[in-house]
Amino acid sequence: MRRLFPRFVTPRLLLREIVSADADALFSIHSDAEAMCWYGVDPITERAEAVNLAELFASWFEAGTGFRWGLERREDRRFIGTCGFFRWNKSWRNCVTGYELARDCQGQGYMHEALAVILEYGFSEIGLHRVQAEVHPDNKASIGLATRLGFRFEGIHREQAFWLDRFHDLNCYSLLESEWHEQKHH
């Protein structure tokens, strides 16, 4: 029997499984070179790549290696981005978080709203102990988001990533289960 993908409703968002019908919205977001400049891969150029991306995100849940939620804005049912956990190591109880948002939806608190829900799920329901975020040092918006959620800077992963024909350093941030629960009660 297939496990059910966890769905969440926030004041402004529905967090749901990504399906093939989301390919056009994924293409719109992932082909926007300016919006995707910090994402960690080259922008996509063909719709078929968006179909593959939807299948990749869905495969993480099927394989038990992560979760990727589609963010659907409740007011107009528009698919505006994704967030989730990947590189999930169940024995170590840790994973990495990643996310992206349509450019015209950035800076409005949507991703904070979504990440707060999935972090609570990760720490309270699936037994995560540590969540890591790897953020480009020049991505001020993502650094601000991570720190507002309680992530702490740990150091720099030198030339960790490769996109747009060059290597990039990534800042490593982490959030521990105890820190998450502590800040929730303040």
Disulfide bonds with the S-S distance in Angstrom:
none
